[in-house]
Amino acid sequence: MPDYPIDPELRIRASPEQVLRRTTEAVEFIRRMMSSHSGREWQDLLQRFEAIRDEWSAIEAVVNLELLLESKGPLIEEQPSLPVQPPVQIDPTAPRLRFAR
């Protein structure tokens, strides 16, 4: 299986926090999850990663891992830092009274 970068990386809530940066790291993580969790979803996901042949199939596999992690709760989602803008001040006076003639 070829190894591809995971960008953006996946941060997983654990002790200590885990960060998946490459598809080979993701495969190791999935195998650990399979040993401690029952259910077909982890096996199916492992098959997707083992079937990676190009960058596109790697992206699809990573997206599927991200969706599964989101549904199970351990994915740490990074919040983009947006600039905070001050609230808009509204002048309560009627428009014709704001300007003196």
Secondary structure per residue as TSV (DSSP state, phi and psi in degrees):
chain	resnum	aa	ss	phi	psi
A	1	M	-	360.0	126.0
A	2	P	-	-65.9	154.4
A	3	D	-	-106.5	130.6
A	4	Y	-	-126.8	151.6
A	5	P	E	-72.4	150.2
A	6	I	E	-105.3	113.7
A	7	D	E	-137.2	112.8
A	8	P	E	-77.8	154.4
A	9	E	E	-63.1	157.5
A	10	L	E	-102.4	124.9
A	11	R	E	-102.6	130.4
A	12	I	E	-119.8	130.3
A	13	R	-	-68.9	115.0
A	14	A	S	-161.4	179.3
A	15	S	S	-124.3	102.8
A	16	P	S	-78.5	165.4
A	17	E	-	-56.8	139.7
A	18	Q	E	-107.6	143.9
A	19	V	E	-127.2	123.6
A	20	L	E	-101.3	117.3
A	21	R	E	-112.6	-15.1
A	22	R	E	-137.7	156.0
A	23	T	H	-65.7	-30.7
A	24	T	H	-67.0	-35.3
A	25	E	H	-65.2	-38.3
A	26	A	H	-63.7	-40.0
A	27	V	H	-63.1	-43.9
A	28	E	H	-60.4	-43.1
A	29	F	H	-62.3	-45.5
A	30	I	H	-61.5	-41.3
A	31	R	H	-62.9	-39.5
A	32	R	H	-64.4	-40.6
A	33	M	H	-64.8	-37.7
A	34	M	H	-63.7	-34.8
A	35	S	H	-74.3	-22.2
A	36	S	H	-111.5	-4.8
A	37	H	-	-130.2	136.0
A	38	S	-	-87.5	165.1
A	39	G	S	117.5	149.8
A	40	R	H	-78.9	-19.7
A	41	E	H	-59.9	-38.9
A	42	W	H	-71.0	-37.1
A	43	Q	H	-64.6	-43.7
A	44	D	H	-60.9	-40.9
A	45	L	H	-65.5	-41.4
A	46	L	H	-60.6	-41.0
A	47	Q	H	-61.8	-38.7
A	48	R	H	-61.6	-43.6
A	49	F	H	-68.7	-38.6
A	50	E	H	-68.0	-21.6
A	51	A	T	-89.6	2.5
A	52	I	-	-61.5	126.3
A	53	R	-	-125.1	-18.8
A	54	D	S	-151.6	178.3
A	55	E	H	-61.9	-38.2
A	56	W	H	-64.2	-45.1
A	57	S	H	-68.4	-28.2
A	58	A	H	-67.5	-42.9
A	59	I	H	-61.5	-44.7
A	60	E	H	-61.0	-42.3
A	61	A	H	-64.7	-42.6
A	62	V	H	-65.1	-40.8
A	63	V	H	-61.6	-41.5
A	64	N	H	-64.3	-38.6
A	65	L	H	-63.8	-44.5
A	66	E	H	-60.6	-43.0
A	67	L	H	-63.2	-41.4
A	68	L	H	-65.8	-42.6
A	69	L	H	-64.2	-39.0
A	70	E	H	-62.4	-41.4
A	71	S	H	-71.0	-29.5
A	72	K	H	-89.2	-18.3
A	73	G	S	101.9	-14.1
A	74	P	-	-83.2	-4.3
A	75	L	E	-74.5	130.6
A	76	I	E	-95.8	111.3
A	77	E	-	-87.8	130.2
A	78	E	-	-83.1	129.5
A	79	Q	-	-89.0	124.3
A	80	P	-	-65.5	137.1
A	81	S	-	-85.5	110.7
A	82	L	-	-99.7	144.5
A	83	P	-	-66.3	137.4
A	84	V	-	-88.6	124.2
A	85	Q	-	-102.1	143.7
A	86	P	-	-65.4	150.8
A	87	P	-	-65.3	151.5
A	88	V	-	-76.0	130.4
A	89	Q	-	-89.8	127.8
A	90	I	-	-106.3	127.3
A	91	D	-	-81.0	117.5
A	92	P	-	-74.5	-11.2
A	93	T	S	-74.8	152.1
A	94	A	-	-63.6	146.0
A	95	P	H	-55.6	-38.2
A	96	R	H	-71.7	-18.3
A	97	L	H	-89.5	-9.7
A	98	R	H	-75.3	-26.7
A	99	F	S	-114.6	127.6
A	100	A	-	-84.4	145.2
A	101	R	-	-103.3	360.0
